[in-house]
Amino acid sequence: FPASYANIVCLNVCNLPFRLQKLKEMFISKFGSAPKFYVRAPGRVNLIGEHIDYCGYAVLPMAIEQDILIAVEPVKTQVVQLANTNSLYLDFSSNINNIQINKTKPEWHNYFLCGLKGIQEHFGLNNPTGMNCLLDGTIPPSSGLSSSSALVCCAGLVTLRANGKTLSKVELAEICTKSEHYIGTEGGGMDQSISFLAEEGTAKLIEFSPLRATDVRLPSGAAFVIANSCVEMNKAATSHYNIRVMECRLATKLLSKSKGLDWKKMLRLHDVQTKLGVSLEEMLTIVEEVLHPEPYSTEEICKCLGISLEELRSQILSQNTQDVSTFKLYQRAKHVYSEAARVLEFKKICNEAPANAIQLLGELMNQSYISCREMYECSCPELDRLVDICLQFGAIGSRLTGAGWGGCTVSMVPADKLNTFLRNVKKAYYQTDVQRLALENNSLFATKPGRGALVFVEA
């Protein structure tokens, strides 16, 4: 079993960590036989670089300890049976040759089916192996820590292993990125890439086209703290995310046309910069010159591009943005180009490690948050309050992480102030609300860079 695409850890049964042992016992109780292997894929926290991966720009995430863990037994029947240790998530089974993914109901098993279908189609598997699978997850759902993408990645790796196939980590990340589109989320690849490419002890600069990851050593004097706003947001269940993707695509088209480029072939804001051969700062100037701050109606967009409304809907708009009547192009483009510049500056500061590195990185995180809130409009009142509280009690920088509209913040805190910070934030945000208080233990924690996807096999 080649280790080219994942770390393979052979474990003696008696030495399995408690969680794996518990999962094995539940699996035997559920299916009447023991699992043959286990697959783990971590969640992630994005330190900076929000909503720019699908525009072609580099991002800077790290894997976290929280993960999706699946126990697996390949079977001779043509059936995939899925169960969850959490009783809130219902069992599911399907003929493995007839996978149907329901975009209108983003239930947990559909994310598994995305990863399964992606591997099936990549290899053209005509007679794929059936499987019994039991899932356990520690990533808070809809929290902006990539629980859904971790499940897609885990399922892809499960299917790969069960069918005796091999791929590189990069190939797996690219396949899982595309396969998550089956559920209707037009993501850009950050979540899947860090889930496979992460290494313990380092964050990663993830670049696209081609996909590559570069180590980014974080300052030793700072801790990164994740705080859950306890407001859930499911990208596949709402239109916010996909509307932003489309606004960036439309901005790409208008900027391209204004500069005499072949706008019909241009899909990402990064493509415009590349074709023009200019800096990010120059792109921000071009946005000011070409786009206006007022929302664009579909009629105005058609006029600018010289196309009909029918052409706009059939050739450019996605299925889930057909009924949107206005788009904010100026604000979205401004955020993307400025955020892309902040990512590069963040990496540069980490590499050069000046004496005031923590202060400089904190300022970039704060700028990122303001842009997410005001230009991309992906915050919410609870996130705003949580960021304010974190800054009030000692965070040097604090920002929303993930898609937004709920989910988590990530804050950079001086290591010597960590305990006081955690205590004060708990008191100010979680202990003032009954619902948040119930979730407090899993909602606020310091984290460090973790390792990527793993396959565990019993020796």
C-alpha positions, 0 to 999 in steps of 0.5 A: 500500500504505497504511502505516496498520497497519505501517511499510513500508520500501522497500529497494534489493536491493543495500542489503538488510541481510545477514540479509535478503540471506541469507534471499533467497538461501535462498528462491531455492534452496528455491523457485526464485524470489525473494520479493516481500516480507519481514515482521518481528515482534519478540519482547518482554520484559515489564518488569512485569505478569505473568499479568494481561493475560488478567485485563484489567489493563495490562502494561508490555512493550517490544519487543526486537531478536530477531525472526521474519522471513519471506520471502514469495512469493504464488503462484497455487496454493491452497497455502501452503508453509512452510519454516524456515532452522533444519533442526530445524523441518520443512517443511510445506504445506497447502491454504490453503482447508483449514487444520487446527490441531493443538492436541495438537502445538504445532509451529512451523507451527501458530503460522503457521496461527493468524495465517493463519486469523485473517486469513482468517476476519476478512475471510471470504476464500473464495479466499485467495492461496497463498504460499511462505514461508521463516522465520528466527527469532532469538528463543530458543524457549520462553524467555518472550520471545514467539517463538510470538506473534511468529510468529502476528503475522508470519503475520497480517501476511504473510496481510494483505499477500499478499491486498491487505488493510489493517487498523490496528495495533490491529485486527491485534493484536486479531485475532492475540490471538484467533487464537492461541487456536486452538492452545489458549493462552488469552493476554490480548493483551500479546504481540501488542499490543507486537509491533505497537504498539512504538516504538523508544526507549520501553516501552509501557503496554498497556491493554485494552478498548479496546486502547491503548498509552502511551509509558513512558520508562525511566530513562537510568541503567539497562540492562535485561538478559535472561538465559535460564535455558535451561529451555524451557517451551511454554505450549501443550504444558503445562497450567500456563498454562491452569490459572492462567487458569481459577483467575483466572476461578473467583476472578472468579466467587466474588468476584462472587457474594459481592458480589451481582454477576451472576457468570455474566457475569463473566470477568475479575478486572478486571471485578469491580473495575470493577463494584464501583467500588473501588481495587486495594487495596480488592480485595485486602481483599475477596480476604482476606474472601471467599477462603480460602488452602486450595485449592478442590475442584471440589465446593466451587466448585460449592457456592459457585456453586450449580451442578452439577459438570456445569454447572461443566465445560460452562459454565466450565471450558475443555477442557484444565482439565476433569480438574483437581480443585483450584484455588488461587483466593486466591493467584492473585487476590492476585497479580493485584491486587497486580501490577496495582498495581505496574504503575501504580506503575512507570509513575508512577515513570517519569513523575515520574523522582524521584532514586531512580527506579532504586531504586524501580523495582527494588523493584517488580520484586523484589516482582513476582518474589516474588509470581510465585514464591510466589502464582502459583507460576510460577517454577522452581529455575533461575529462582530461582537466576538471579534470586539471581545477578543480584541478587548481582552488582549488579542493582537489580531482577530477576524472571522474565519471560513465562509462567514455569516456565522461560524468562528473567529481566529485570534492571535494572542500573546502566549503569555496572556493566553490563559487570561484571554480564554478566561475573559472571553468565556465570561464575556461571550459564552457565560452570558447566554444559555445556548452558548454556555451549553456549547462552551467546552467545544467552542473556545480553544487554542490550536496549533498546526496539525497533520493532514489526512491519514489512513490507519490500518491494524497490524 
